[in-house]
Amino acid sequence: MQKDSERLRELSINHPSAWDMDRFRANWLLFVETLLKEEANSLIPSRRIRWQIEQTPAFQEVVADWDNMDGLHRLDAWKRLLLAAEDACRTILPACFQCGECCRVGSPTLHLEDLVLLQSGKIPWDQLVTLRKGEPALSPFDGRPFVLPEGRIKVREKEGLRECVFLISETDRCSIYDDRPLQCRAQACWDPIPASETAEMPFLLREHIFQGVDLMMEIIAEHETRCGFAVLPGAFEELSRSSGGNIQEVLRLLSYEEHFRQFVSDKFKIDKFKIPAQNMELLFGRSFTRMTTLFGFRVAEEPDGTRCLLVDEPGGRA
C-alpha cells in the first residue's frame, strides 16, 4: 500500500495537471531537447525549435492561462504543445527568430561586401580584430581547426567566450541586426548551404579598409616584416627543444612586438591620424603577448616590473 501511494504521489507530481509554471517550463525545455536527440533534424538548436513554437499565439495563450486551467485543460494543452514541437522539428520555418545560437558559437568574419558597414559607422572599427596569415582558426561551419591561408578581419568576441560582442545576452538579440555582416545574413540553422557559399566570396582585408592611406599600409607591412605571426611558432618550438633555454629570446620577441605597437600609438597621438589604442588589433592583429596562450603559456609581470613566461595553468612556470 505504501509503495502504491508513493507511485500515485510521484505520478501526480509529474502529471501536467500538477505543474506550476516553473515546472511547466522545465519540462518543456527537457522535452524539446530530448525530442531533438531522436529526430533527424538534431543539428537544429533546441533554442531555435523552442522559439519557433513559443512565438505562436497558441503557445502564448497556454502560458498566459496555465495557472487558471484545471487539470484536464492543462493535460490537453500539454498534448497540443508536444504535437506542435514534433511538427516543428520536421518543418523548420525558413526565417531567423533571433534565438542567438549562431552568435554564441563565434563572431562573423567580414567580407569585402561589408566594407560599406565600416565606412558608414554601422560597425565600429574598435570592435574588429585582424587575424593574420598562418594563425590557427576554427571553421564557422563545422568547428574544425585550420590555418588561415590569408589575413581575415573578424568582429570581436566577448572576453573568454566565443560569443559575438554584438549579442545582447539578456535578450538574445543582435544589437546590429539590421546592419549585420554578410556571413550573419547568410547564416541559417535550417539550411547550411548559403553560409558555406560565402566562403567563396572575397574577404575583407586591411588593404581594403586603408586603401589610399599609403603611410598606414607601409606601417602594417613593416609590422608584418618584423613581427609576422610565423616567427612566433618557431620561437616556441625552439623553447620546447631547448627545454626553456631560449626563454629570454621569446620574451625579447614579445617585448619588441609590444614596443612596436606602443611606438606607433605614441607617434600617431601627435600626428594627424590619431589612431585610438583600441584600434590596434585591427591594425596589427592580436599582440604576441596575447597569443602566447595558443602555445600553452601566458605572460605575467613580477612585482619589480620584469616579465616572465608561465605555463598557462595555476602556478606554472616555463
BELDA-V545333 format. One record per pair of residues at least 12 apart in sequence whose ideal C-beta (glycine too) atoms are under 10 Angstrom apart, sorted by sequence separation. I is the first residue (numbers start at 1). J is the second residue. D is the distance in whole Angstrom. If there is no record, write none. Layout:
I;J;D
I;J;D
//
This chain:
33;45;10
34;46;9
36;48;10
62;74;9
65;77;8
66;78;9
135;147;7
136;148;8
164;176;10
183;195;7
186;198;5
235;247;10
238;250;8
265;277;6
287;299;10
297;309;5
298;310;5
14;27;8
33;46;5
36;49;7
110;123;8
134;147;6
135;148;5
166;179;10
182;195;10
185;198;9
186;199;10
207;220;8
297;310;6
298;311;8
299;312;10
32;46;5
33;47;10
35;49;8
36;50;10
62;76;10
63;77;9
133;147;9
134;148;6
140;154;10
166;180;8
184;198;10
206;220;6
207;221;10
235;249;7
236;250;7
265;279;9
295;309;10
296;310;10
297;311;6
298;312;5
31;46;10
32;47;9
62;77;5
108;123;10
133;148;6
134;149;9
137;152;7
166;181;10
183;198;5
186;201;9
206;221;10
235;250;5
262;277;9
265;280;7
268;283;10
296;311;6
297;312;6
298;313;9
30;46;10
32;48;10
33;49;9
61;77;9
62;78;8
132;148;7
133;149;7
134;150;9
135;151;9
164;180;10
182;198;6
183;199;9
235;251;10
261;277;9
264;280;8
296;312;5
297;313;10
300;316;10
29;46;8
32;49;6
33;50;9
131;148;6
133;150;5
134;151;9
135;152;9
137;154;9
181;198;10
235;252;9
236;253;10
292;309;7
295;312;9
296;313;8
300;317;9
29;47;9
32;50;5
59;77;9
62;80;8
63;81;10
110;128;7
132;150;9
133;151;5
166;184;9
183;201;9
206;224;10
232;250;9
235;253;6
262;280;9
265;283;9
289;307;9
292;310;9
294;312;10
298;316;8
31;50;10
58;77;9
62;81;6
131;150;10
132;151;5
133;152;9
143;162;10
182;201;7
234;253;10
235;254;9
261;280;6
264;283;8
293;312;6
297;316;8
107;127;9
131;151;7
132;152;8
164;184;8
183;203;10
261;281;9
264;284;8
292;312;8
296;316;9
297;317;10
298;318;10
29;50;7
32;53;8
59;80;9
107;128;10
130;151;6
131;152;5
155;176;9
232;253;7
297;318;6
28;50;8
32;54;10
58;80;7
59;81;7
62;84;10
107;129;9
109;131;8
130;152;7
131;153;7
182;204;9
231;253;7
232;254;9
261;283;8
296;318;9
58;81;8
129;152;9
130;153;6
131;154;6
181;204;9
261;284;6
129;153;7
130;154;8
138;162;8
260;284;8
28;53;9
56;81;10
59;84;7
128;153;6
129;154;6
155;180;9
232;257;9
28;54;9
58;84;7
59;85;10
128;154;7
129;155;8
155;181;7
227;253;8
231;257;9
261;287;7
292;318;10
54;81;10
127;154;10
128;155;6
129;156;5
154;181;10
227;254;10
257;284;8
260;287;10
261;288;10
53;81;7
56;84;7
109;137;9
127;155;6
128;156;7
129;157;9
155;183;9
260;288;10
261;289;10
127;156;5
154;183;10
155;184;9
227;256;7
258;287;6
126;156;8
226;256;8
227;257;4
257;287;6
258;288;7
28;59;9
53;84;5
106;137;10
109;140;7
124;155;10
226;257;8
227;258;10
257;288;4
258;289;6
52;84;9
53;85;6
56;88;9
106;138;7
108;140;8
123;155;7
124;156;10
256;288;9
257;289;8
52;85;9
105;138;9
106;139;9
107;140;9
227;260;6
254;287;8
255;288;9
28;62;10
53;87;9
106;140;6
223;257;8
226;260;7
227;261;9
254;288;5
255;289;9
257;291;10
28;63;9
49;84;10
50;85;8
52;87;10
53;88;5
105;140;8
118;153;9
253;288;7
254;289;5
49;85;7
52;88;5
53;89;10
129;165;10
254;290;10
49;86;10
51;88;10
52;89;10
106;143;9
127;164;10
128;165;10
223;260;6
254;291;9
24;62;9
25;63;9
50;88;9
55;93;10
102;140;9
105;143;8
115;153;10
127;165;6
222;260;8
223;261;8
250;288;9
251;289;10
254;292;7
24;63;8
46;85;10
49;88;5
52;91;9
109;148;10
114;153;9
127;166;7
48;88;9
49;89;6
52;92;7
25;66;10
52;93;6
111;152;10
114;155;10
124;165;10
219;260;9
223;264;8
258;299;10
21;63;8
24;66;6
51;93;10
55;97;7
110;152;8
111;153;9
124;166;10
222;264;9
250;292;8
24;67;9
46;89;10
49;92;8
52;95;9
54;97;9
109;152;5
110;153;5
123;166;8
140;183;7
254;297;10
44;88;9
48;92;8
109;153;7
110;154;7
219;263;10
220;264;10
255;299;10
21;66;6
44;89;7
48;93;10
51;96;10
52;97;6
54;99;10
108;153;10
109;154;5
110;155;7
219;264;6
250;295;9
254;299;6
20;66;8
21;67;6
39;85;10
51;97;4
108;154;7
109;155;8
141;187;10
19;66;8
20;67;8
31;78;9
35;82;8
39;86;8
41;88;9
42;89;9
50;97;9
51;98;8
52;99;9
107;154;6
108;155;5
140;187;8
250;297;8
38;86;10
41;89;5
44;92;6
48;96;9
49;97;10
51;99;4
106;154;9
107;155;4
216;264;10
219;267;9
251;299;8
32;81;10
36;85;9
39;88;10
40;89;8
41;90;7
48;97;7
50;99;8
51;100;9
106;155;9
107;156;6
127;176;9
219;268;9
250;299;10
258;307;10
16;66;9
24;74;8
28;78;9
31;81;8
32;82;10
35;85;6
39;89;4
40;90;8
41;91;9
47;97;9
49;99;9
51;101;9
107;157;5
142;192;9
153;203;7
154;204;10
247;297;10
27;78;8
31;82;7
35;86;7
38;89;9
39;90;7
41;92;7
48;99;5
106;157;7
107;158;9
141;192;7
152;203;6
153;204;5
17;69;9
19;71;10
47;99;4
48;100;10
103;155;10
124;176;9
151;203;8
152;204;8
153;205;7
216;268;9
255;307;7
16;69;9
17;70;8
18;71;8
24;77;9
28;81;7
32;85;6
35;88;9
36;89;7
46;99;9
47;100;7
48;101;6
104;157;10
123;176;6
150;203;7
151;204;10
152;205;8
153;206;7
215;268;10
235;288;9
254;307;8
17;71;3
24;78;8
28;82;9
31;85;7
32;86;10
35;89;6
45;99;7
47;101;5
48;102;9
103;157;10
104;158;10
107;161;10
122;176;6
141;195;7
142;196;10
151;205;6
219;273;10
16;71;8
17;72;7
19;74;7
31;86;10
45;100;9
46;101;9
106;161;10
107;162;8
140;195;7
141;196;6
148;203;10
150;205;7
151;206;7
153;208;9
236;291;10
240;295;9
251;306;9
254;309;8
15;71;8
16;72;10
17;73;9
18;74;9
32;88;9
45;101;4
106;162;5
107;163;8
108;164;7
122;178;9
123;179;7
140;196;9
151;207;9
153;209;8
215;271;9
219;275;9
229;285;7
232;288;6
236;292;8
239;295;8
240;296;10
251;307;6
16;73;10
17;74;5
24;81;9
28;85;8
32;89;9
44;101;9
45;102;8
47;104;9
104;161;8
105;162;6
106;163;8
107;164;4
122;179;4
123;180;9
139;196;10
141;198;10
215;272;10
216;273;7
227;284;8
228;285;10
229;286;9
231;288;9
235;292;10
251;308;8
16;74;5
17;75;6
104;162;7
105;163;8
106;164;7
107;165;7
108;166;9
121;179;10
122;180;9
123;181;7
140;198;9
141;199;8
215;273;8
227;285;9
233;291;10
236;294;9
237;295;9
239;297;8
251;309;6
12;71;10
15;74;9
16;75;5
19;78;8
45;104;9
103;162;9
104;163;5
105;164;9
107;166;8
117;176;8
120;179;8
122;181;10
140;199;9
216;275;9
229;288;9
232;291;6
236;295;4
250;309;6
15;75;7
16;76;9
45;105;9
103;163;6
104;164;8
107;167;9
139;199;9
213;273;8
223;283;8
224;284;9
227;287;9
232;292;8
235;295;9
236;296;8
16;77;8
17;78;9
103;164;4
223;284;5
224;285;9
227;288;7
233;294;9
236;297;7
247;308;8
248;309;9
16;78;4
102;164;8
103;165;9
117;179;6
223;285;9
229;291;8
232;294;8
233;295;7
247;309;6
15;78;9
16;79;8
100;163;9
103;166;7
104;167;7
116;179;10
117;180;8
118;181;10
220;283;7
232;295;8
100;164;9
103;167;4
117;181;7
219;283;8
220;284;7
16;81;10
102;167;9
103;168;9
104;169;9
114;179;10
117;182;9
219;284;9
220;285;10
229;294;10
244;309;9
16;82;10
103;169;9
114;180;9
100;167;6
114;181;5
216;283;8
251;318;10
100;168;9
104;172;9
113;181;8
114;182;6
250;318;8
98;167;10
100;169;8
103;172;8
113;182;5
114;183;8
151;220;10
98;168;10
103;173;9
111;181;7
112;182;9
113;183;10
114;184;10
239;309;8
247;317;10
100;171;8
101;172;9
103;174;6
110;181;6
111;182;5
114;185;10
247;318;6
100;172;4
102;174;9
108;180;8
109;181;8
110;182;8
111;183;7
113;185;10
210;282;10
98;171;9
99;172;6
100;173;7
108;181;5
109;182;9
110;183;8
151;224;9
209;282;8
210;283;8
236;309;10
244;317;9
98;172;6
99;173;10
100;174;8
103;177;10
107;181;9
108;182;8
109;183;6
130;204;10
132;206;10
209;283;9
244;318;5
97;172;9
98;173;6
108;183;4
111;186;10
130;205;9
243;318;10
98;174;6
107;183;9
108;184;5
128;204;9
130;206;6
206;282;8
103;180;10
106;183;10
107;184;9
108;185;9
206;283;8
96;174;9
108;186;9
151;229;10
206;284;9
240;318;10
98;177;7
108;187;8
130;209;10
206;285;9
239;318;7
96;177;9
102;183;9
103;184;8
128;209;9
148;229;9
102;184;7
236;318;10
96;180;10
103;187;9
125;209;8
102;187;5
113;198;9
101;187;10
102;188;9
118;204;8
102;189;7
108;195;10
111;198;7
117;204;10
96;184;9
101;189;7
111;199;10
113;201;7
96;185;9
109;198;9
112;201;7
113;202;8
114;203;9
115;204;6
99;189;8
108;198;9
109;199;9
111;201;5
112;202;4
113;203;10
114;204;6
115;205;10
118;208;9
119;209;9
130;220;9
96;187;8
111;202;6
112;203;7
113;204;8
118;209;7
132;223;10
133;224;8
96;188;7
97;189;10
111;203;6
112;204;5
132;224;8
95;188;9
96;189;9
102;195;9
110;203;7
111;204;6
112;205;8
115;208;6
136;229;10
94;188;7
96;190;9
109;203;7
110;204;4
114;208;10
115;209;7
134;228;8
135;229;6
95;190;9
109;204;8
110;205;9
132;227;10
133;228;8
134;229;5
135;230;10
92;188;9
94;190;6
112;208;6
115;211;9
132;228;7
133;229;7
134;230;5
92;189;8
93;190;8
94;191;7
111;208;10
132;229;5
133;230;8
134;231;10
135;232;9
136;233;9
92;190;4
110;208;9
131;229;9
132;230;9
134;232;9
135;233;10
91;190;10
92;191;9
110;209;9
134;233;8
51;172;8
156;278;10
47;172;8
156;281;8
156;282;10
154;281;10
154;282;10
153;282;7
153;285;9
152;285;10
151;285;8
52;190;10
49;189;10
48;189;5
47;189;10
48;190;8
45;189;6
44;189;6
43;189;8
44;190;7
43;190;9
41;189;10
41;190;8
43;192;8
125;275;10
126;276;6
128;278;10
129;279;10
130;280;10
131;281;10
135;285;8
125;276;8
126;277;9
127;278;9
128;279;8
129;280;10
130;281;7
135;286;8
126;278;4
127;279;10
129;281;4
130;282;6
132;284;8
133;285;10
125;278;9
126;279;6
128;281;8
129;282;6
130;283;7
132;285;5
124;278;9
125;279;5
126;280;10
127;281;10
128;282;5
130;284;7
131;285;6
132;286;8
124;279;9
126;281;9
127;282;9
128;283;10
129;284;10
130;285;4
131;286;8
136;291;10
126;282;8
129;285;7
130;286;8
135;291;8
125;282;6
129;286;6
125;283;10
136;294;6
132;291;10
135;294;8
118;282;10
//
